[in-house]
Amino acid sequence: MAGFRTRPQDLATMPPGIPFIIGNEAAERFSYYGMRAILTIFIAKYLWLIGDEPAEQMSEAKASATFHFFAVATYTLPILGALLADVFFGKYHVIIWLSIVYCLGHGALALMGFFGDAQTWLFLGLWLIALGSGGIKPCVSAHVGDQFGRGNQHLLTKVFNWFYWSINLGAFVSSLLTPWLLEWYGPHWAFGVPGVLMAIATLLFWMGRKRFVHVPADANGFLDELRKKSTWIALGKLSIVYCFVAMFWALFDQQGSSWVLQAEKMDREFMGITWLSSQIQALNPILILTFIPLFTYVLYPKLNQLFTLTPLRKVAIGLFLMVASFAVVSIAQEKIDNGEVPNISWQLAGYVLMTASEVMVSIVCLEFSYTQAPRKIKSLVMSLFLLAVAAGNLVAGVVNSNIQQDSGIAGETAVELAGYDRKMGTLDDIRQVDGELSEFASREALDSALTRLRPALESAGFKPLLREDAERLLAAEPDAYGNPLIYEVIDSTRLRLTSLGPDGERDTPWDEILSVKLAPMKDLIEVEDANGDERLTWLERRKLELGVIDEDEAAEPGLEVSYRIGAESSLRGADYFWFFTKLMLVSAIVFLPVMHFYKQRDFLHEDEGVAG
């Protein structure tokens, strides 16, 4: 590679290109995590209002699934970036070119609503960001390792820690700023500012081009490496580890989906500040900034005095910490399901455990992947590490997609409908008028149950009752099939009464449901008249501009009732969080023998392989 250094200098100090890589990573991570912090909330609450006319609003579950499938694409495409870097163009050129693609993706998101279909711009932007961000990921981390030779390899652990520190510095600032921009200035600013930071990241990386070690692409060396038995042994061993790491990511990345949606249902006042639900994610990077030096200089040396703290032992401890993290939010969700409004400090405790898990799983695996990767395919191996992130998000996305259920009468337009038994003239027949349910077997029982609950709801100021209080009032109210009615709290303003329906089973397409909205929010038009536009959020102003007055905001205080045939989800509330907690626990236990029998072998840039 003419004009550029292709091998590390004989230094005992830090390589000269490292500051440019760290600065680039901080700005790039600001752009990525800023966009990601608001993605689920934007899709669920803003996307339908971004065009000239209101569109169909996407459900929270679909917004969560979109978030995780975007992450799947982002962490699958590193394989493409790795091949382009190792076989064709080298890491530096791939990083520069795909960074430009990355910038275009942010531009597409910032342009949503100005012209064309907003959802088309959304998915175009997400695909471009997935290609840009995903493509450069294995190249950047491998590029860090390429800067070191045998003289300064002892600094590699420290640099990977500070590399990760810079990631989280950018993530912390953006996780606070972009939700605030979205709340008050709208999606154009919220997506545009991260785009500007990505352009700065690209510039910083270009400025360091003459100080970097540019390891050239080596197609022949790449293919030769793949012909070695030792290479496939290394890949096979790492792939086994990555299967367990994938389960870590299936839980970790839910801080951007299920944890955000849970935070919407909690008391978000903490340290005298009422936080936006998306801003709570900033706890993770600020804890990382604290935990990295704490673990590096205090905890790891102390543990190493008790037993040899190998990388895989760190990973094993981290997996069990993730179990504890999700157990905490599962308990918090049980409180929400019971009608309580727990403080956001429950999630803070979960974030402390999750972040400790991240330090011991993600950071350790990042360095471990580099050292265990054969010389000519280091970018490819880093992409396999990132593929574990994709696999974890695929698990979360598939679960969120498959727990959604259609009604047993979905798509039916007839006035008179046969129910579960598909026969007319029986108890489970259904009648609908103008597409709205008017008669079904348990409607009278559900209405009677609500009548019984109403005085208690009024006394509570139209807030959900605790589950045990409601169940005591409903003890004498069976449904039309003789089964007890089920009382469920959705959040601080919504509850649900459910009959198991004609099949007698819970969470099926034949559940008969009465949903109740309590104590509607303020009328937006009254707020505008009383206070002026300057006190309205962007979302409120937008609804006024489009003439959309959400029923949550337009109704009089009291009760709003709607009916539905069929459970919306087969796994929700605390059951959802406990499902992932148990899945992580099984994975952590099974990982223990893998940790015990794994034989480590380190590959340095200029060595054929050194036993470790």
C-alpha positions in Angstrom: 0.0 0.0 0.0 2.1 2.9 -1.4 2.8 5.8 1.0 1.4 4.0 4.1 3.0 1.9 6.8 1.9 -1.8 6.5 3.6 -3.2 9.6 3.6 -2.0 13.2 6.5 0.2 14.4 8.9 -1.2 16.9 7.4 0.8 19.8 6.9 0.2 23.5 4.4 3.1 23.7 0.9 3.7 22.2 0.7 3.6 18.4 0.3 7.1 16.9 -3.0 6.4 15.1 -4.9 5.3 18.2 -6.2 8.8 19.1 -7.9 9.2 15.7 -9.5 5.8 16.0 -10.8 6.6 19.5 -12.2 10.0 18.4 -13.8 8.4 15.3 -15.4 5.7 17.4 -16.8 8.2 19.9 -18.5 10.3 17.2 -19.7 7.2 15.2 -21.2 5.6 18.3 -22.9 8.9 19.1 -24.6 8.7 15.7 -25.6 5.1 16.0 -26.8 5.0 19.6 -28.5 8.3 19.2 -30.6 7.0 16.3 -31.1 3.6 18.1 -32.2 5.2 21.4 -35.3 6.7 19.8 -36.0 4.2 17.1 -38.7 2.0 18.9 -40.5 5.1 20.3 -40.4 6.9 17.0 -41.8 3.9 15.1 -44.6 3.3 17.7 -45.6 7.0 18.3 -44.3 9.3 15.6 -44.0 7.5 12.3 -47.7 7.5 11.5 -47.8 11.4 11.8 -44.7 12.2 9.8 -46.3 12.5 6.4 -48.9 14.9 5.0 -51.7 12.6 6.1 -51.9 10.4 9.3 -51.1 6.8 8.4 -51.8 3.6 10.3 -50.1 3.5 13.7 -47.7 0.6 14.3 -48.2 -1.4 17.4 -45.5 -1.5 20.2 -44.8 -5.2 19.5 -44.2 -4.5 15.8 -42.0 -1.5 16.7 -40.0 -3.8 18.9 -39.7 -6.4 16.2 -38.6 -3.8 13.7 -35.9 -2.6 16.2 -34.5 -6.1 16.6 -34.6 -7.0 12.9 -32.7 -3.8 12.2 -30.1 -5.0 14.7 -30.1 -8.4 13.0 -29.2 -6.7 9.7 -26.6 -4.4 11.4 -24.8 -7.3 13.0 -25.0 -9.7 10.0 -23.6 -7.3 7.4 -20.2 -7.3 9.2 -19.4 -10.5 7.3 -19.6 -8.5 4.0 -17.4 -5.8 5.4 -14.9 -8.3 6.6 -14.6 -10.0 3.3 -14.3 -6.7 1.5 -11.5 -5.7 3.9 -9.5 -9.0 4.1 -9.9 -10.1 0.5 -10.2 -7.0 -1.7 -9.6 -3.5 -0.4 -8.1 -3.5 3.1 -9.7 -2.3 6.3 -9.0 1.5 5.9 -10.7 1.8 2.5 -13.7 -0.2 3.5 -14.2 1.9 6.6 -14.0 5.2 4.6 -16.3 4.1 1.8 -19.0 2.5 4.1 -18.9 5.5 6.4 -20.1 7.6 3.5 -23.0 5.1 3.0 -23.6 5.4 6.7 -24.0 9.2 6.4 -26.5 8.8 3.6 -28.6 6.5 5.8 -28.8 9.2 8.5 -29.7 11.7 5.7 -32.6 9.4 4.6 -34.0 9.3 8.2 -33.7 13.1 8.5 -35.6 13.6 5.3 -38.6 11.5 6.3 -41.8 13.5 5.8 -40.5 16.1 3.4 -41.4 14.2 0.3 -42.4 10.6 -0.6 -43.6 7.9 1.7 -42.2 8.3 5.2 -42.1 4.5 5.9 -40.1 4.0 2.6 -37.5 6.6 3.8 -37.4 4.9 7.2 -36.5 1.5 5.8 -34.2 2.9 3.2 -32.3 4.8 5.9 -32.2 1.8 8.2 -30.8 -0.4 5.5 -28.1 2.1 4.6 -27.2 2.5 8.3 -27.1 -1.3 8.7 -24.8 -1.6 5.7 -22.6 1.3 6.8 -22.5 0.6 10.5 -22.4 -3.2 10.1 -19.8 -3.2 7.4 -17.3 -1.1 9.3 -17.7 -2.9 12.7 -15.3 -5.8 12.2 -12.9 -3.6 10.3 -12.6 -0.9 13.0 -12.0 -3.3 15.9 -9.5 -5.3 13.9 -7.9 -2.1 12.7 -7.2 -1.2 16.4 -5.4 -4.5 16.9 -3.4 -4.0 13.6 -1.7 -1.0 15.1 0.2 -3.1 17.7 3.4 -5.1 17.4 5.2 -7.3 19.9 6.9 -4.4 21.6 3.6 -2.7 22.7 1.2 -5.7 22.7 1.0 -5.4 26.5 -1.1 -2.2 25.9 -3.7 -4.1 23.8 -6.0 -4.9 26.7 -5.9 -1.3 27.9 -6.6 0.1 24.4 -9.6 -2.2 23.9 -11.0 -1.1 27.2 -10.5 2.6 26.3 -11.9 1.9 22.8 -15.0 0.5 24.5 -14.9 3.5 26.8 -15.1 5.9 23.8 -18.0 3.9 22.4 -19.9 4.5 25.6 -19.0 8.1 26.0 -20.6 8.7 22.6 -23.6 6.5 23.5 -24.1 8.3 26.9 -24.3 11.8 25.4 -26.5 10.8 22.5 -28.9 8.7 24.7 -29.6 11.9 26.7 -29.7 14.3 23.8 -31.6 12.6 21.0 -34.7 11.7 23.0 -34.9 15.3 24.1 -34.5 16.5 20.5 -37.3 14.1 19.4 -39.6 15.2 22.3 -39.3 18.9 21.6 -37.9 19.4 18.1 -39.1 16.3 16.3 -37.6 13.5 14.2 -35.8 15.7 11.6 -33.5 17.2 14.3 -33.3 14.0 16.3 -32.1 12.0 13.3 -30.2 14.8 11.7 -27.8 15.6 14.6 -26.5 12.0 14.7 -26.0 12.3 10.9 -23.8 15.3 11.5 -21.8 13.4 14.1 -21.3 10.5 11.6 -19.9 13.0 9.1 -17.4 14.2 11.8 -16.5 10.6 12.6 -15.6 10.0 8.9 -13.5 13.2 8.8 -11.6 12.2 11.9 -10.8 8.8 10.5 -9.6 10.3 7.2 -7.3 12.7 9.1 -5.5 9.8 10.7 -4.7 8.0 7.4 -1.0 8.8 7.5 -0.5 7.7 11.1 -2.3 4.3 10.7 -0.8 0.9 10.0 -2.6 -0.1 6.8 -2.6 -3.9 6.6 -3.3 -4.6 2.9 -5.9 -7.0 1.7 -4.4 -10.4 0.9 -6.8 -12.6 -1.0 -4.3 -15.4 -1.4 -3.3 -15.3 2.3 -7.0 -15.2 3.2 -7.6 -18.4 1.2 -4.4 -20.0 2.4 -5.5 -19.3 6.0 -8.9 -21.0 5.3 -7.1 -24.1 4.1 -5.3 -24.7 7.4 -6.8 -27.2 9.8 -5.7 -24.9 12.7 -7.9 -22.1 11.3 -11.0 -24.2 11.3 -10.3 -25.5 14.7 -10.0 -21.9 16.0 -13.3 -20.9 14.1 -15.1 -23.9 15.5 -14.1 -23.3 19.1 -15.0 -19.6 18.8 -18.4 -20.4 17.2 -19.3 -22.5 20.2 -18.5 -19.6 22.5 -20.5 -17.2 20.3 -23.7 -19.4 20.6 -23.8 -18.5 24.3 -22.8 -14.9 23.7 -25.8 -14.7 21.3 -28.1 -15.4 24.2 -26.5 -12.5 26.1 -27.3 -10.2 23.3 -30.9 -11.5 23.0 -31.4 -9.9 26.5 -28.9 -7.0 26.4 -30.4 -5.3 23.3 -33.9 -5.3 24.8 -32.8 -2.2 26.7 -33.8 -0.5 23.4 -37.2 -2.2 23.1 -38.9 -4.0 26.0 -37.1 -2.0 28.7 -38.0 1.3 27.0 -41.7 0.2 26.8 -41.6 -0.9 30.4 -40.1 2.5 31.5 -43.2 4.1 29.9 -45.3 2.4 32.6 -43.1 3.4 35.6 -42.6 6.4 37.8 -39.6 8.0 35.9 -38.7 10.6 38.5 -35.1 9.9 39.7 -32.6 12.2 41.3 -35.2 15.1 41.1 -35.5 14.7 37.3 -38.4 13.1 35.4 -36.6 11.2 32.6 -38.0 10.4 29.2 -38.4 6.6 28.7 -35.7 6.6 25.9 -33.2 8.5 28.1 -33.1 5.8 30.7 -30.8 3.9 28.3 -28.1 6.5 29.1 -27.6 4.7 32.4 -25.8 1.9 30.5 -23.0 4.0 28.9 -22.5 6.1 32.0 -22.1 3.0 34.1 -19.7 1.6 31.5 -17.5 4.7 31.9 -17.3 4.0 35.6 -17.1 0.2 35.4 -14.3 -0.1 32.9 -11.5 1.4 35.1 -13.1 -0.2 38.2 -13.0 -3.7 36.7 -9.6 -3.2 35.0 -7.7 -1.8 38.0 -9.6 -3.1 41.0 -12.0 -6.0 40.5 -10.0 -8.1 38.1 -6.7 -7.9 40.1 -8.6 -8.8 43.3 -10.4 -11.8 41.7 -7.1 -12.9 40.1 -5.7 -13.3 43.6 -8.5 -15.8 44.4 -8.3 -17.8 41.2 -6.9 -17.5 37.7 -9.3 -15.1 35.9 -9.2 -16.3 32.3 -11.3 -14.6 29.6 -13.9 -17.3 29.5 -14.3 -17.3 33.3 -15.1 -13.6 33.0 -17.7 -14.4 30.3 -19.3 -17.1 32.5 -19.6 -14.7 35.4 -21.1 -12.1 33.1 -23.7 -14.5 31.8 -25.0 -15.1 35.4 -25.0 -11.4 36.0 -27.3 -11.0 33.0 -29.7 -13.5 34.6 -29.8 -11.4 37.7 -30.4 -8.2 35.7 -33.5 -9.6 33.9 -34.8 -11.1 37.2 -34.8 -7.6 38.6 -36.9 -6.1 35.8 -39.1 -9.2 35.8 -40.0 -8.5 39.5 -40.6 -4.8 38.5 -43.0 -6.0 35.8 -44.8 -8.1 38.3 -45.5 -5.0 40.3 -46.8 -3.2 37.1 -49.0 -6.2 36.3 -50.3 -6.0 39.9 -51.5 -2.4 39.4 -48.5 -0.7 41.1 -46.3 2.0 39.5 -42.8 1.1 40.5 -40.1 3.7 40.4 -37.5 3.7 37.6 -34.9 2.8 40.2 -35.9 -0.8 39.6 -34.4 -0.5 36.1 -31.4 1.3 37.5 -30.6 -1.8 39.6 -31.2 -3.9 36.4 -28.8 -1.6 34.5 -26.1 -2.0 37.1 -26.2 -5.7 36.8 -26.5 -5.6 33.0 -23.6 -3.3 32.6 -21.4 -5.4 34.8 -22.4 -8.3 32.6 -21.5 -6.3 29.5 -18.0 -5.5 30.8 -17.4 -9.2 31.4 -19.0 -10.6 28.2 -18.9 -8.0 25.4 -15.5 -6.3 26.1 -13.8 -9.5 27.0 -15.1 -11.3 23.9 -14.0 -8.4 21.7 -10.4 -8.7 22.7 -10.6 -12.5 23.0 -11.9 -12.7 19.4 -9.0 -10.7 18.1 -6.3 -12.8 19.9 -7.9 -16.1 18.9 -8.3 -15.1 15.3 -5.8 -16.4 12.8 -3.7 -13.6 11.2 -5.2 -13.3 7.8 -8.9 -13.5 8.8 -9.1 -11.3 11.8 -11.8 -9.0 10.3 -13.8 -12.2 9.4 -13.5 -13.5 13.0 -14.6 -10.1 14.3 -17.6 -10.3 12.0 -18.5 -13.7 13.5 -18.4 -12.2 16.9 -20.8 -9.5 15.7 -22.9 -12.2 14.0 -23.6 -13.4 17.6 -25.2 -10.0 18.2 -27.4 -10.5 15.2 -28.3 -14.0 16.3 -29.3 -12.7 19.7 -31.5 -10.0 18.2 -33.0 -12.5 15.8 -34.1 -14.5 18.8 -35.7 -11.4 20.4 -37.3 -10.4 17.1 -38.7 -13.8 16.3 -40.1 -14.1 19.8 -41.8 -10.6 19.5 -43.2 -11.5 16.1 -44.5 -14.9 17.1 -46.2 -14.0 20.4 -48.6 -11.7 18.5 -52.0 -13.2 17.8 -54.8 -12.4 15.4 -58.3 -12.4 16.6 -60.4 -15.5 15.9 -62.6 -13.4 13.7 -59.8 -11.4 12.0 -60.8 -10.4 8.5 -64.5 -11.4 9.0 -66.9 -8.7 7.8 -70.3 -10.5 8.2 -72.7 -9.2 10.8 -73.5 -12.7 12.2 -70.5 -14.9 12.8 -70.0 -18.4 14.0 -67.5 -18.6 16.9 -65.0 -21.1 18.0 -67.2 -24.1 17.1 -67.9 -22.7 13.6 -71.6 -23.3 14.0 -74.4 -20.8 14.1 -77.1 -20.8 16.8 -74.7 -21.7 19.6 -73.4 -19.9 22.7 -70.2 -18.6 21.1 -71.9 -16.8 18.2 -70.7 -13.2 17.6 -72.5 -10.2 16.2 -70.8 -7.1 14.9 -72.2 -3.8 13.6 -70.2 -1.6 11.3 -67.2 -3.7 12.1 -67.6 -3.2 15.9 -68.4 -6.0 18.3 -71.9 -5.6 19.7 -72.7 -9.1 21.0 -70.7 -12.1 22.1 -71.2 -14.6 24.9 -69.4 -13.0 27.8 -70.1 -9.3 27.0 -72.8 -9.1 29.7 -70.6 -10.7 32.3 -67.7 -8.4 31.4 -69.9 -5.3 31.5 -71.4 -6.4 34.9 -67.8 -6.9 36.2 -66.8 -3.4 35.2 -69.9 -2.0 36.9 -68.8 -3.8 40.0 -65.3 -2.4 39.8 -66.3 1.2 38.8 -67.0 2.6 42.4 -63.6 1.3 43.5 -61.9 2.8 40.4 -63.6 6.2 41.0 -62.5 6.1 44.7 -58.9 5.4 43.5 -59.1 8.5 41.2 -59.4 6.4 38.1 -56.2 4.5 38.7 -55.9 0.7 38.3 -56.7 -1.3 41.4 -54.3 -3.8 42.9 -54.9 -7.2 41.4 -55.9 -8.8 44.7 -58.4 -6.0 45.4 -60.0 -6.4 42.0 -60.1 -10.2 42.1 -61.9 -10.0 45.5 -64.6 -7.8 43.9 -64.9 -10.1 40.9 -65.0 -13.4 42.8 -68.8 -13.8 42.1 -68.6 -12.8 38.4 -67.9 -15.9 36.2 -68.0 -15.5 32.4 -70.6 -17.1 30.1 -68.8 -20.4 30.2 -68.6 -20.6 33.9 -64.9 -19.6 34.2 -63.6 -16.8 36.4 -62.8 -13.5 34.8 -59.2 -12.4 34.7 -58.2 -8.9 35.8 -55.0 -7.5 34.2 -53.2 -4.2 34.5 -51.5 -3.0 31.3 -50.1 0.2 32.8 -51.0 3.2 35.0 -54.0 4.2 32.7 -55.1 0.9 31.2 -56.6 -2.4 32.4 -58.2 -5.4 30.9 -60.9 -7.9 31.9 -60.7 -11.2 30.1 -62.9 -14.2 29.6 -61.1 -17.4 28.6 -63.7 -17.8 25.9 -65.3 -20.9 24.4 -62.0 -22.9 24.2 -61.3 -22.3 28.0 -57.6 -21.5 27.4 -55.7 -18.3 28.1 -54.0 -16.1 25.5 -55.7 -17.7 22.5 -57.4 -16.1 19.5 -60.8 -16.8 21.2 -60.3 -14.8 24.5 -63.2 -12.4 25.0 -61.8 -9.1 26.2 -63.0 -5.8 27.6 -60.3 -3.1 27.6 -60.6 0.0 29.8 -58.8 3.3 29.4 -58.7 5.3 32.7 -58.4 9.0 33.4 -57.6 10.2 29.9 -54.9 12.8 29.4 -55.5 16.5 28.9 -57.2 17.8 25.7 -54.4 19.1 23.5 -56.5 22.0 22.1 -57.2 23.2 25.6 -53.5 23.2 26.3 -52.8 25.2 23.2 -55.4 27.8 24.1 -54.2 28.1 27.7 -50.5 28.0 27.3 -49.5 28.6 23.7 -47.6 26.5 21.3 -44.2 26.9 23.1 -45.3 24.5 25.8 -46.4 21.7 23.5 -44.1 18.9 22.5 -43.4 18.2 18.8 -45.8 15.3 18.9 -48.6 17.4 20.3 -48.1 20.2 17.8 -48.0 17.7 15.0 -51.3 16.2 16.1 -52.9 19.6 16.1 -51.4 20.4 12.6 -52.9 17.2 11.2 -56.2 17.6 13.0 -55.5 14.3 14.9 -56.9 14.3 18.5 -56.0 11.0 20.0 -58.9 9.4 21.9 -56.6 9.1 24.9 -56.4 12.9 24.9 -59.9 13.9 23.7 -62.2 12.0 26.0 -63.6 13.2 29.3 -62.1 11.8 32.5 -63.5 8.5 33.5 -63.7 5.2 31.6 -63.3 4.4 28.0 -64.3 0.8 27.0 -63.5 -1.3 24.0 -64.1 -4.9 23.2 -62.0 -7.5 21.4 -62.1 -11.2 20.5 -58.7 -12.8 20.8 -55.6 -12.1 23.0 -53.1 -9.7 21.4 -50.1 -11.6 22.6 -49.4 -15.1 24.0 -46.5 -13.8 26.1 -46.7 -10.5 27.9 -46.1 -8.7 31.1 -43.9 -10.4 33.7 -44.2 -13.7 31.8 -42.3 -12.1 28.9 -39.4 -11.0 31.1 -39.3 -14.3 33.1 -39.1 -16.3 29.8 -35.9 -14.6 28.8 -34.5 -14.8 32.4 -34.9 -18.6 32.4 -33.5 -18.8 28.9 -30.4 -17.0 30.0 -30.0 -19.1 33.1 -30.0 -22.3 31.1 -27.5 -20.9 28.7 -25.2 -19.7 31.6 -25.2 -23.2 33.2 -24.6 -25.0 29.9 -21.6 -22.6 29.2 -19.7 -23.8 32.3 -18.3 -27.1 30.8 -17.5 -25.1 27.6 -15.5 -22.7 29.7 -13.7 -25.6 31.4 -12.6 -27.5 28.3 -11.8 -24.6 26.0 -8.0 -24.5 25.0 -6.9 -21.0 24.3 -4.4 -20.3 21.4 -3.4 -16.7 20.7 -2.5 -15.4 17.2 -0.6 -12.1 17.0 -0.3 -10.1 13.8 3.3 -11.1 13.0 3.3 -14.6 14.5 2.1 -17.9 13.1 0.6 -18.7 16.4 1.7 -18.8 20.0 0.3 -21.2 22.5 -1.5 -19.3 25.3 
